[in-house]
Amino acid sequence: MSDSGKEPKSRPRFVAGAVCPSCGVVDRMVVDANADHRRCVACDFVEARPDAPVEQPATRVTRASARRVETAAEAVKLLDN
C-alpha cells in the first residue's frame, strides 16, 4: 500500500436487518462512511442522511423527572420459620 497522503477509500457497510423503503428488500442497504447517504444495492434507491440528530423518545429512564426522584431505602425484616 502506498502512502501518497490520501485518505484510504472506505468500503460501504451493510446495515443488518435494514429494509429498503423503495423495494422492501431486507439486508441490501449500505452506508458509506465518507458519503452522507444510504443506498440500496438491489434497486439503487438513495437517501441523504438526516441533518438533525434523531430525538430519543421519552422513557422512564431518560425522563429528567425520573432521574430527580430518589427512592427512600426501607428496612427489610427477615422471618425465620
C-alpha positions as a Markdown table, in Angstrom:
| # | Residue | x | y | z |
|---|---|---|---|---|
| 1 | Met | 0.0 | 0.0 | 0.0 |
| 2 | Ser | 1.5 | 3.3 | -1.0 |
| 3 | Asp | 1.4 | 6.3 | 1.4 |
| 4 | Ser | 0.6 | 9.1 | -1.1 |
| 5 | Gly | -1.1 | 11.4 | 1.5 |
| 6 | Lys | -4.6 | 10.5 | 0.5 |
| 7 | Glu | -7.1 | 9.0 | 3.0 |
| 8 | Pro | -7.8 | 5.3 | 2.3 |
| 9 | Lys | -11.1 | 4.7 | 0.5 |
| 10 | Ser | -13.6 | 3.1 | 2.9 |
| 11 | Arg | -15.9 | 0.4 | 1.7 |
| 12 | Pro | -19.6 | 0.6 | 2.1 |
| 13 | Arg | -21.0 | -1.2 | 5.1 |
| 14 | Phe | -24.2 | -3.3 | 5.0 |
| 15 | Val | -26.8 | -2.5 | 7.6 |
| 16 | Ala | -28.1 | -5.7 | 9.2 |
| 17 | Gly | -31.9 | -6.0 | 9.2 |
| 18 | Ala | -32.4 | -2.8 | 7.3 |
| 19 | Val | -35.4 | -2.8 | 4.9 |
| 20 | Cys | -35.3 | -0.7 | 1.7 |
| 21 | Pro | -38.2 | 1.9 | 1.8 |
| 22 | Ser | -38.4 | 1.7 | -2.0 |
| 23 | Cys | -38.3 | -2.0 | -2.9 |
| 24 | Gly | -38.8 | -3.6 | 0.6 |
| 25 | Val | -35.9 | -6.0 | 0.3 |
| 26 | Val | -34.1 | -6.8 | 3.6 |
| 27 | Asp | -30.3 | -6.7 | 4.1 |
| 28 | Arg | -29.5 | -4.8 | 0.9 |
| 29 | Met | -28.9 | -1.3 | 2.4 |
| 30 | Val | -25.4 | 0.1 | 2.6 |
| 31 | Val | -23.9 | 3.1 | 4.3 |
| 32 | Asp | -20.7 | 4.8 | 3.1 |
| 33 | Ala | -18.7 | 6.5 | 5.9 |
| 34 | Asn | -17.4 | 9.2 | 3.5 |
| 35 | Ala | -20.7 | 10.0 | 1.9 |
| 36 | Asp | -23.7 | 11.3 | 3.6 |
| 37 | His | -26.2 | 8.9 | 2.2 |
| 38 | Arg | -27.5 | 5.3 | 2.4 |
| 39 | Arg | -28.4 | 3.3 | -0.7 |
| 40 | Cys | -30.0 | 0.0 | -1.7 |
| 41 | Val | -27.9 | -2.3 | -3.8 |
| 42 | Ala | -31.0 | -4.1 | -5.1 |
| 43 | Cys | -32.9 | -1.1 | -6.6 |
| 44 | Asp | -30.4 | 1.8 | -6.5 |
| 45 | Phe | -32.5 | 3.8 | -4.0 |
| 46 | Val | -30.5 | 6.6 | -2.4 |
| 47 | Glu | -31.4 | 8.7 | 0.6 |
| 48 | Ala | -29.5 | 11.5 | 2.2 |
| 49 | Arg | -28.5 | 11.2 | 5.9 |
| 50 | Pro | -30.7 | 13.5 | 8.1 |
| 51 | Asp | -29.0 | 16.7 | 9.2 |
| 52 | Ala | -30.6 | 16.9 | 12.7 |
| 53 | Pro | -30.0 | 14.2 | 15.2 |
| 54 | Val | -32.9 | 11.8 | 15.8 |
| 55 | Glu | -34.6 | 12.7 | 19.1 |
| 56 | Gln | -34.9 | 9.8 | 21.6 |
| 57 | Pro | -38.4 | 9.0 | 22.8 |
| 58 | Ala | -39.1 | 9.8 | 26.5 |
| 59 | Thr | -38.9 | 6.7 | 28.6 |
| 60 | Arg | -38.9 | 6.1 | 32.4 |
| 61 | Val | -35.1 | 6.1 | 32.2 |
| 62 | Thr | -34.5 | 9.1 | 30.0 |
| 63 | Arg | -37.1 | 11.5 | 31.5 |
| 64 | Ala | -35.5 | 14.2 | 33.6 |
| 65 | Ser | -38.1 | 13.9 | 36.3 |
| 66 | Ala | -37.4 | 10.2 | 36.7 |
| 67 | Arg | -33.7 | 10.9 | 37.3 |
| 68 | Arg | -34.5 | 13.5 | 40.0 |
| 69 | Val | -36.6 | 11.2 | 42.2 |
| 70 | Glu | -34.7 | 9.2 | 44.7 |
| 71 | Thr | -36.5 | 6.2 | 46.3 |
| 72 | Ala | -36.0 | 6.1 | 50.0 |
| 73 | Ala | -34.5 | 2.9 | 51.4 |
| 74 | Glu | -36.6 | 0.7 | 53.6 |
| 75 | Ala | -35.5 | -1.8 | 56.2 |
| 76 | Val | -36.3 | -5.4 | 55.4 |
| 77 | Lys | -37.2 | -7.8 | 58.2 |
| 78 | Leu | -36.3 | -11.5 | 57.6 |
| 79 | Leu | -38.5 | -14.0 | 59.3 |
| 80 | Asp | -37.2 | -17.4 | 60.3 |
| 81 | Asn | -39.8 | -20.3 | 60.3 |
